[in-house]
Amino acid sequence: MWELLKNKVFLHATAVLTGTMVGVGIFSIPLSFTKSGFFIGLILLFVIGAITILYNLIFAEIILRTQSSHQLVGYTRRYLRSPWARRIVFFANALGIYGALLVYIHYAGGFLDNLLSEFFFIPRQYYSLGFFLLVSSILPFGFRTVAGIEFFITALFIIVTLSIFGVGIQNIDVANLTTVDVSYWFLPYGVLLFAFAGLSSIPLQRRLLHGQEHNFKRSIVFAVVLSGILYALFALTVVGVSGFSTSDDALSGLREFVGPPLILLASFFGICTITTSFLMLASALSDIFYLDFRIRRKSSWLLTVIPPLVLYLSGLRSVVDIISLVGAVGIGTEVIILLFIFRKAKKEGDRTPEFSMSIPNWVSILLGIVFMIGIVFALFVRD
């Protein structure tokens, strides 16, 4: 373990996945835990975290069984050879990434306003636009530059999260953690799927770990476990302090309990996580256009950054609905297709993988059913 922590390549690869997962979704976790009950949410966090490790490792094995480099859309074309499957995956992928980028732009304005309103009196939307222009300009420099930034900001994010926990723990009211409402038991599902979403970064991890593929599996497990621990600590702090006053963004509801200093710290934390996730998801979508659709790099960059900007300027900013849709429908669809690709890659892969998993058919079927139920629930059952 200590050898891995000294391995810069391993740490960068792990930071890529961690930084992608720990994004704006973390700010929606406390409210969903408040409504369902903290311990119901915590159980779902462990379950979805374990499922996330499983399907991330499935994707990693597919990548290692294939000589050519792709994103999920390309592996769908390579193994399923169905134009409809490819279209479905691209739709789910684009839905997830564009939705996430839109949410990041929206939240960035609020966090920057919290940090800078004492010095600059400008509307929040201008902070959002400034964030978008700055972060988007980094993308053309390549994923290795992005990975280096990711490593630095992810390290800061861990420090800030632990600081929030350290400052907030003295204000936790245990009574806020013991309430349960079984009618909301399913509420954290889509939020947690969104929070743990990181499939698009798995190919980037593989590229970073070139020559160290034997560390691929451990990098994925380490990233998911670390993210899960940070989610649990953040939810414990916010729910324990705010209780039923927990806000949609988790931060504004803390103000009356812990004061401006922690809000500023949390806003800084928010900018860190949003920046890392925006960079990695945008890089992944740009790769889809470049690797899977053979579109030139500059055009791929424009196709990545223009749509979320247009959506933001058009006024589409319903954060809760976007997160719910992306989590349950987008991620669920991707994983179901991934299960089919996995079976084909086992038989038709043109490379010997560094690790191989034996997953019984009944496990794949059960996992597919779970995600199908989640999709139906999100589309037709939820309020």
C-alpha positions in Angstrom: 0.0 0.0 0.0 2.7 2.5 0.9 4.5 1.8 -2.3 1.4 2.7 -4.2 1.1 6.0 -2.3 4.6 6.9 -3.4 3.8 6.0 -7.1 3.0 9.3 -8.8 1.4 7.6 -11.8 -0.9 5.6 -9.6 -1.8 8.7 -7.6 -2.6 10.7 -10.8 -4.7 7.9 -12.2 -6.6 7.6 -9.0 -7.1 11.4 -8.8 -8.6 11.3 -12.3 -11.4 9.0 -11.2 -11.8 10.5 -7.7 -12.0 14.0 -9.2 -14.6 13.0 -11.7 -16.8 11.3 -9.1 -16.6 13.9 -6.4 -18.4 16.8 -8.2 -21.6 18.6 -7.8 -23.4 15.4 -6.8 -21.9 15.5 -3.4 -23.9 18.7 -2.6 -27.2 16.9 -3.2 -26.4 13.9 -1.0 -27.2 15.6 2.4 -30.7 16.7 1.4 -31.6 13.2 0.1 -30.2 11.7 3.3 -32.2 14.2 5.4 -35.5 13.2 3.8 -34.9 9.4 3.7 -33.1 9.2 7.0 -29.3 9.4 7.4 -28.8 5.7 8.0 -31.0 4.6 5.1 -29.0 6.9 2.9 -25.7 5.5 4.4 -26.8 1.9 3.6 -27.6 2.9 0.0 -24.2 4.7 -0.2 -22.4 1.5 0.7 -24.5 -0.6 -1.7 -24.2 1.7 -4.7 -20.5 2.2 -3.9 -20.0 -1.6 -4.1 -22.0 -1.7 -7.4 -19.9 1.2 -8.7 -16.7 -0.7 -8.1 -18.1 -3.8 -9.9 -19.2 -2.0 -13.1 -16.1 0.2 -13.1 -14.0 -3.0 -13.0 -16.1 -4.5 -15.8 -15.4 -1.5 -18.0 -11.7 -1.7 -17.0 -11.5 -5.3 -18.1 -13.2 -4.4 -21.4 -10.6 -1.7 -22.0 -7.7 -4.1 -21.2 -9.1 -6.7 -23.6 -9.0 -4.3 -26.5 -6.0 -3.0 -28.3 -7.6 0.2 -29.6 -8.5 3.0 -27.3 -12.1 4.3 -27.1 -14.8 5.7 -24.8 -17.9 3.7 -24.1 -19.5 4.6 -27.4 -16.5 3.2 -29.3 -16.5 -0.1 -27.4 -20.2 -0.4 -28.1 -19.5 -0.1 -31.8 -16.6 -2.5 -31.5 -18.4 -5.3 -29.8 -22.1 -5.0 -30.2 -22.0 -3.8 -33.9 -25.5 -2.4 -33.5 -26.1 1.2 -34.6 -29.0 1.4 -32.2 -26.9 0.3 -29.2 -24.3 2.9 -30.2 -26.9 5.6 -30.5 -28.4 4.7 -27.1 -25.0 4.8 -25.4 -24.0 8.0 -27.0 -27.4 9.6 -25.9 -26.9 8.3 -22.3 -23.3 9.5 -22.3 -24.0 12.9 -23.8 -27.0 13.3 -21.5 -24.9 12.6 -18.4 -21.9 14.8 -19.4 -23.8 17.7 -20.8 -26.2 17.6 -17.8 -23.3 17.5 -15.4 -21.5 20.4 -17.1 -24.6 22.5 -17.0 -25.0 21.9 -13.3 -21.4 22.7 -12.7 -21.7 26.1 -14.5 -24.8 26.9 -12.5 -23.3 26.0 -9.1 -20.0 27.7 -9.8 -21.7 31.1 -9.9 -23.1 30.6 -6.4 -19.9 29.3 -4.9 -17.8 32.1 -6.4 -20.4 34.7 -5.3 -20.0 33.3 -1.7 -16.3 33.7 -2.0 -16.0 37.0 -3.8 -19.2 39.0 -3.1 -17.3 41.0 -0.4 -14.9 42.3 -3.1 -16.9 42.3 -6.4 -20.5 43.3 -6.7 -21.5 41.5 -9.9 -24.5 39.1 -10.7 -23.9 35.4 -10.1 -24.4 34.5 -13.8 -21.2 36.5 -14.6 -19.3 34.4 -12.1 -20.7 31.3 -13.9 -19.7 32.5 -17.3 -16.2 33.5 -16.1 -15.8 30.0 -14.6 -16.9 28.4 -17.8 -14.5 30.5 -20.0 -11.5 29.8 -17.7 -12.0 26.1 -17.3 -12.9 25.5 -20.9 -9.7 27.2 -22.1 -7.6 24.5 -20.3 -9.1 21.6 -22.2 -7.1 22.0 -25.5 -3.8 21.5 -23.6 -4.5 17.8 -23.4 -5.6 15.2 -20.8 -2.1 14.9 -19.1 -2.2 18.6 -18.2 -5.8 18.2 -17.0 -4.7 15.1 -14.9 -1.9 17.1 -13.3 -4.4 19.8 -12.3 -6.8 17.1 -11.2 -4.2 15.6 -8.8 -3.5 19.0 -7.2 -7.2 20.0 -6.8 -8.2 16.6 -5.6 -5.6 16.8 -2.8 -6.9 20.2 -1.8 -10.5 18.8 -1.9 -9.6 16.0 0.6 -8.0 18.5 2.9 -11.0 20.9 2.8 -13.5 18.0 3.3 -11.7 16.8 6.4 -11.6 20.4 7.6 -15.3 20.8 7.2 -15.8 17.6 9.1 -13.4 18.8 11.8 -15.1 22.2 12.2 -18.6 20.9 11.9 -18.5 17.9 14.1 -18.8 19.9 17.3 -22.2 21.2 16.1 -23.7 17.9 15.2 -27.0 17.1 16.8 -27.4 13.3 17.0 -31.2 13.7 16.8 -30.8 14.9 13.2 -29.3 11.6 12.3 -31.9 9.3 13.8 -35.1 10.4 11.9 -36.4 8.0 9.3 -39.0 8.4 6.6 -39.5 5.1 4.7 -41.6 6.8 2.1 -38.4 8.5 0.8 -36.2 5.4 1.1 -35.5 5.5 -2.7 -34.7 9.2 -2.9 -30.9 8.9 -2.5 -30.7 6.4 -5.4 -30.4 8.7 -8.4 -28.3 11.2 -6.4 -25.8 8.6 -5.4 -25.6 7.1 -8.9 -24.8 10.6 -10.1 -22.3 11.2 -7.4 -20.4 8.0 -8.1 -20.5 8.4 -11.8 -17.1 8.1 -13.3 -17.2 5.7 -16.2 -16.0 8.3 -18.7 -12.7 8.6 -16.8 -11.8 4.9 -16.8 -10.2 5.1 -20.3 -8.2 8.1 -19.1 -6.9 6.1 -16.2 -5.8 3.4 -18.5 -3.8 5.9 -20.6 -2.1 7.3 -17.5 -1.3 3.8 -16.3 0.4 2.7 -19.5 3.1 0.3 -18.5 1.5 -0.1 -15.0 -1.7 -1.8 -16.0 -1.3 -4.2 -13.1 -2.3 -1.2 -10.8 -5.5 -0.5 -12.8 -7.8 -2.5 -10.6 -6.4 -1.1 -7.3 -6.6 2.4 -8.6 -10.3 2.1 -9.3 -11.1 0.4 -6.0 -9.1 3.0 -4.1 -10.8 5.9 -5.9 -14.3 4.6 -5.2 -13.7 3.8 -1.6 -12.0 7.2 -1.0 -15.0 9.0 -2.6 -17.4 7.0 -0.6 -15.7 7.9 2.7 -15.7 11.6 1.8 -19.4 11.4 0.8 -20.2 9.8 4.2 -18.2 12.4 6.2 -19.7 15.3 4.3 -23.3 14.0 4.7 -22.7 13.3 8.4 -21.5 16.8 8.9 -24.2 18.6 7.0 -27.2 16.5 8.1 -25.9 16.4 11.7 -25.6 20.2 11.8 -28.5 21.3 9.6 -31.1 18.6 10.1 -34.4 19.5 8.4 -32.9 22.9 7.5 -30.5 21.2 5.0 -30.7 23.1 1.7 -30.5 21.9 -1.9 -26.9 22.9 -2.2 -26.0 21.7 1.3 -24.1 25.0 2.0 -26.6 27.8 2.5 -28.4 25.7 5.1 -25.3 25.7 7.2 -24.9 29.4 7.5 -27.0 30.0 10.6 -25.4 27.1 12.4 -21.7 27.4 11.7 -21.3 31.0 10.4 -19.6 32.6 7.4 -16.1 31.1 7.8 -17.3 27.5 7.2 -19.5 28.7 4.3 -16.4 30.2 2.7 -14.4 27.1 3.3 -17.2 24.9 1.9 -17.6 27.2 -1.2 -13.9 26.9 -1.8 -14.4 23.1 -1.6 -17.2 23.4 -4.0 -15.2 25.3 -6.6 -12.4 22.7 -6.2 -14.7 19.7 -6.8 -16.6 21.3 -9.7 -13.4 22.3 -11.4 -11.9 18.8 -11.3 -15.1 17.2 -12.5 -15.8 19.7 -15.2 -12.2 19.2 -16.6 -12.4 15.4 -16.6 -15.9 15.0 -18.0 -15.3 17.6 -20.7 -12.0 15.8 -21.6 -13.9 12.5 -21.8 -16.6 13.9 -24.0 -14.0 15.5 -26.3 -12.4 12.1 -26.5 -15.7 10.5 -27.6 -15.9 12.9 -30.5 -12.2 12.6 -31.4 -11.6 8.8 -30.9 -15.0 7.4 -31.7 -16.4 9.8 -34.3 -13.0 10.8 -35.8 -13.8 14.5 -35.4 -10.8 16.9 -35.3 -9.5 18.0 -31.8 -10.5 21.6 -32.1 -14.0 20.7 -33.4 -14.3 18.1 -30.6 -13.5 20.8 -28.1 -16.2 23.1 -29.5 -18.8 20.3 -29.6 -18.0 19.7 -25.9 -18.2 23.2 -24.5 -20.8 25.0 -26.6 -24.0 23.0 -25.8 -23.8 23.4 -22.0 -23.1 27.1 -22.4 -26.1 27.5 -24.8 -28.3 25.5 -22.3 -27.2 27.7 -19.4 -27.8 31.0 -21.4 -31.3 29.7 -22.4 -32.2 29.5 -18.7 -32.3 25.7 -18.2 -31.1 25.5 -14.6 -33.4 23.1 -12.8 -30.6 21.4 -10.9 -32.5 18.7 -9.0 -34.3 17.4 -12.1 -31.1 17.3 -14.0 -29.3 15.3 -11.4 -32.2 12.9 -10.9 -32.5 12.3 -14.7 -28.8 11.9 -15.3 -28.2 9.6 -12.3 -31.1 7.1 -12.8 -31.6 7.2 -16.6 -28.2 8.1 -18.0 -26.0 6.0 -15.7 -28.5 3.1 -15.6 -28.6 2.9 -19.4 -24.8 3.0 -19.7 -24.4 0.1 -17.2 -27.0 -2.1 -18.8 -25.2 -1.7 -22.2 -21.9 -2.3 -20.5 -23.0 -5.7 -19.2 -23.7 -6.8 -22.8 -20.3 -5.5 -24.0 -18.5 -7.3 -21.2 -19.9 -10.7 -22.4 -18.8 -10.0 -26.0 -15.4 -8.7 -25.0 -14.7 -11.9 -23.0 -15.0 -13.9 -26.3 -13.8 -11.4 -28.9 -11.2 -9.3 -27.2 -7.8 -9.0 -29.0 -5.6 -8.4 -26.0 -4.8 -10.4 -22.8 -6.0 -8.4 -19.8 -4.0 -7.8 -16.7 -6.9 -9.0 -14.6 -10.1 -11.0 -15.4 -13.4 -11.3 -13.5 -15.8 -14.2 -13.5 -19.3 -12.9 -13.0 -22.2 -15.4 -13.0 -25.0 -14.7 -15.4 -27.5 -14.3 -12.5 -25.4 -11.4 -11.1 -25.5 -9.6 -14.5 -29.2 -10.2 -14.8 -29.9 -9.0 -11.3 -27.8 -5.9 -11.8 -29.6 -5.1 -15.1 -33.0 -5.5 -13.4 -32.0 -3.1 -10.6 -30.9 -0.4 -13.1 -34.1 -1.0 -15.2 -36.3 -0.5 -12.2 -34.3 2.7 -11.4 -34.9 4.0 -14.9 -38.6 3.3 -14.8 -38.9 4.8 -11.3 -37.1 8.0 -12.3 -39.2 8.5 -15.5 -42.7 7.4 -14.4 -42.9 7.1 -10.6 -41.0 9.9 -8.9 -42.8 13.2 -8.2 
